[in-house]
């Protein structure tokens, strides 16, 4: 099976049913697929051939659907860029994947200016300006029908780390379909006409939901920007059934002033992923939206591997704390906790590195054998996350391996402190990181975003941490601010950016006592 053939079949079976909503624009399956075919032929007419890579820098728009459908129809490989990335990052992602064409939304051309002269393989830059619709209409809507194999490359996504160059993770048609299958395995079934709202860009995590919804006769509703009041209003008006959100987005939606007063009877699934979620955020969102929260764990390199719905997430179970977990392993994958150095399986109730083996995992990093060797071992993907499995199969993601703070010989995981801090009603989000300490080697430090007019103090929050986790884990200091905390291009807390000023003038970013 391949993505192109299945998308084409769904476009045939649901031809006159709604497929796409973007603002006031609504497209049927026939209309959306025809636009995709026109773009496919337009790209092929430029001299591109199946398996060529096409970069794209865009927000959620009708035109982004054109490219999703068009690259599939032409058997071209989509390489999404991230609007929040630097020009240097764009150049690297295009260059090392050998992109022959770049498609850019009218709002983003300045960030890729001049790249055609710097990348040897890049022959075409297509800016979706006022001439785009005329150009698209001039292309044939005849299916180019190239040969497609399940093992052909379908998309190359990039890791969303906060340091170093992004690494490419390529999905074949088969692995992309497998990932979509596993995402939706534990969800209530998609019915024809069910609406999936993409509040985040389909170039990121929400993009995993686009194909399963299309193949099931659902409707993909794209929000160009994440604006909580607009998202909430649209969710109710369009009777949204599915959605993917990262914890910071869910927190903002649950706190939106009108969210509690709306009808959520049509909502089936709010999938939470991308980073650990604070207890307070999960409980608040459940109170607002009902029993529709699902949480999964995985990475671009291997996704998903765990999942849990509201019955698992908010239950009480002897030997487990489901509220603090990231779900339980899905039926079609393996999960192990291993020694970070030796790879030995450590079993249950022991902290170690999370190792994943699933049908949606990478074969390796794109043209990067050194990084591949570091992250793959005997067919397993080493996540770089530290976690623990309990006797009931719940996975607890403690933190990134390289974010661990060693203070006085004790290991401290920033995420557990962040969870305690965001449990206070005045704290919207928190980031914890290690800073140098003459006495302890390193000590935790926190930066918290609080609401306007909040009266919580740093001393109060420090005491809260000491009471819940022990005095040796409490932060040495806590900075309070009303500005949102910095994020990576894919919305994860940029701890390293906050940490860097504390380490200026030192040779290493770790300290010893």
Secondary structure as GFF3:
##gff-version 3
##sequence-region A 1 513
A	DSSP	alpha_helix	3	13	.	.	.	ID=ss1
A	DSSP	beta_strand	18	22	.	.	.	ID=ss2
A	DSSP	beta_strand	25	28	.	.	.	ID=ss3
A	DSSP	alpha_helix	29	45	.	.	.	ID=ss4
A	DSSP	beta_strand	53	57	.	.	.	ID=ss5
A	DSSP	alpha_helix	62	74	.	.	.	ID=ss6
A	DSSP	beta_strand	77	80	.	.	.	ID=ss7
A	DSSP	alpha_helix	87	96	.	.	.	ID=ss8
A	DSSP	beta_strand	99	105	.	.	.	ID=ss9
A	DSSP	three_ten_helix	109	112	.	.	.	ID=ss10
A	DSSP	three_ten_helix	115	117	.	.	.	ID=ss11
A	DSSP	beta_strand	124	128	.	.	.	ID=ss12
A	DSSP	alpha_helix	132	137	.	.	.	ID=ss13
A	DSSP	beta_strand	153	158	.	.	.	ID=ss14
A	DSSP	beta_strand	168	172	.	.	.	ID=ss15
A	DSSP	alpha_helix	173	184	.	.	.	ID=ss16
A	DSSP	beta_strand	195	198	.	.	.	ID=ss17
A	DSSP	alpha_helix	207	215	.	.	.	ID=ss18
A	DSSP	beta_strand	219	222	.	.	.	ID=ss19
A	DSSP	alpha_helix	228	237	.	.	.	ID=ss20
A	DSSP	beta_strand	240	245	.	.	.	ID=ss21
A	DSSP	alpha_helix	247	255	.	.	.	ID=ss22
A	DSSP	three_ten_helix	259	261	.	.	.	ID=ss23
A	DSSP	beta_strand	269	272	.	.	.	ID=ss24
A	DSSP	alpha_helix	279	289	.	.	.	ID=ss25
A	DSSP	beta_strand	293	299	.	.	.	ID=ss26
A	DSSP	beta_strand	302	308	.	.	.	ID=ss27
A	DSSP	alpha_helix	310	313	.	.	.	ID=ss28
A	DSSP	three_ten_helix	322	324	.	.	.	ID=ss29
A	DSSP	beta_strand	328	329	.	.	.	ID=ss30
A	DSSP	beta_strand	333	338	.	.	.	ID=ss31
A	DSSP	beta_strand	352	358	.	.	.	ID=ss32
A	DSSP	alpha_helix	369	375	.	.	.	ID=ss33
A	DSSP	beta_strand	376	377	.	.	.	ID=ss34
A	DSSP	beta_strand	380	389	.	.	.	ID=ss35
A	DSSP	beta_strand	395	400	.	.	.	ID=ss36
A	DSSP	three_ten_helix	401	403	.	.	.	ID=ss37
A	DSSP	beta_strand	405	407	.	.	.	ID=ss38
A	DSSP	beta_strand	410	412	.	.	.	ID=ss39
A	DSSP	alpha_helix	414	422	.	.	.	ID=ss40
A	DSSP	beta_strand	427	437	.	.	.	ID=ss41
A	DSSP	beta_strand	441	450	.	.	.	ID=ss42
A	DSSP	alpha_helix	458	469	.	.	.	ID=ss43
A	DSSP	three_ten_helix	471	473	.	.	.	ID=ss44
A	DSSP	beta_strand	477	481	.	.	.	ID=ss45
A	DSSP	alpha_helix	495	499	.	.	.	ID=ss46
A	DSSP	three_ten_helix	500	503	.	.	.	ID=ss47
###
